[in-house]
Amino acid sequence: MSLAPPRVPALFRRLPELATLPMVPLAHVPTPVERAPSLSAPGVDVWMKRDDLVSPLYGGNKVRRYEYVLADVIARGSPRIVTAGGLASTQVTATALFARLLSLELSAVLFDQPVTRFAKEAVLADADAGARLFYGGGYARTAARTWLLQRRPDRYLILPGAPTPLANIGYVDAMLELAEQVDLGLLPRPDHIVLPTGSSGTLAALALGAAWLGWETEIIGVRITDAVACNRLTVGLVIDATRRWLEARSPTYRRARRRAPRFSLHGGALGPGYGHPTPEARRAIDEVRALTGAPGEVTYSGKALVGLRQLLAERRAQGTVLLWNTLSVARPIASPGARAKVPRELSWVLDAPEVA
Ligand SMILES: *Cc1c(COP(=O)(O)O)cnc(C)c1O
């Protein structure tokens, strides 16, 4: 499996001051935009942005973000990456697969979440890709173990979701890509963009990008995590940090006329918490398959679809609505030897009953 074809991101074309920033091509872009007739109704035209197809190795919304983050790891002499995430974390899986592709080393601490089939597959894939895995249990112990690991010399910490400006610019660039597709007449300019949101980085970057384009488009994040971790304040802070990062590096961006970013959050699909298999999210697994060709799961894509339907029913999303797909269609297939690579402290996950 190779890298993506080299390209000059739309962001670098618009902001020439960024052109010297290290970037490793991982994303196969532009990703398709397509209409979703099964979700459309009178007065609502639903489209999808297929970032689920952004890489044949592993798609989803970590890929564009990692083009800059992993380039930064390499530019710093390839220290071992340390990250953390839930048992079913796509962020850990994406880090493991792209780290292997780039010959980088990874340690990952996994915290508890309901054990689904998707979670088992993720743990197997992470181990199979060569990640050194640790079991964190609850949040506090996970944070402590992660802190101890990243304290060692020659480590590079990537926090869950990687909501840093360096990662977020990948989705400012994605917004420019969408604008080019609108200009080409491939889809109408969306009134609303809906996506699942956790660490808020992707939502913040899309809102910043739309504001820069002068679009009135509202970006709506379907919360997949608790309101303490994801709320208007946390999203606003990520937007501000990313905006300041761009302003500090690019006089062109500083001078650009921009609107205020427009975003909102929708908590109606979350249920009892992160990764919890609500009955609606479980039902959505097959609906996601019908839309994308690959089954959904209950943490991200299932809840995004449930949230989208609620927003449409409440008429909070109307007109042209774009569902931004963030979960990979490509799924890693673990080798027969993968099980033996899962450390003893995590092997119980593979034998636990599946809740979905
Ligand atoms: C990481 C992830 C999200 C959440 O993205 P954030 O930028 O952390 O808000 C949503 N969906 C999928 C499939 C993801 O992997």
PDBQT file of the ligand as one rigid body, heavy atoms in Angstrom, charges set to zero:
ROOT
HETATM    1  C1  LIG A 401     -12.568  10.989  15.119  1.00  0.00    +0.000 C 
HETATM    2  C2  LIG A 401     -13.865  10.736  14.494  1.00  0.00    +0.000 A 
HETATM    3  C3  LIG A 401     -14.926  11.624  14.644  1.00  0.00    +0.000 A 
HETATM    4  C4  LIG A 401     -14.837  12.860  15.481  1.00  0.00    +0.000 C 
HETATM    5  O1  LIG A 401     -13.971  13.822  14.953  1.00  0.00    +0.000 OA
HETATM    6  P1  LIG A 401     -13.443  14.994  15.865  1.00  0.00    +0.000 P 
HETATM    7  O2  LIG A 401     -12.586  15.817  14.979  1.00  0.00    +0.000 OA
HETATM    8  O3  LIG A 401     -12.669  14.346  16.981  1.00  0.00    +0.000 OA
HETATM    9  O4  LIG A 401     -14.611  15.726  16.394  1.00  0.00    +0.000 OA
HETATM   10  C5  LIG A 401     -16.099  11.326  13.997  1.00  0.00    +0.000 A 
HETATM   11  N1  LIG A 401     -16.236  10.212  13.264  1.00  0.00    +0.000 NA
HETATM   12  C6  LIG A 401     -15.240   9.327  13.104  1.00  0.00    +0.000 A 
HETATM   13  C7  LIG A 401     -15.467   8.097  12.300  1.00  0.00    +0.000 C 
HETATM   14  C8  LIG A 401     -14.016   9.565  13.707  1.00  0.00    +0.000 A 
HETATM   15  O5  LIG A 401     -13.031   8.678  13.549  1.00  0.00    +0.000 OA
ENDROOT
TORSDOF 0
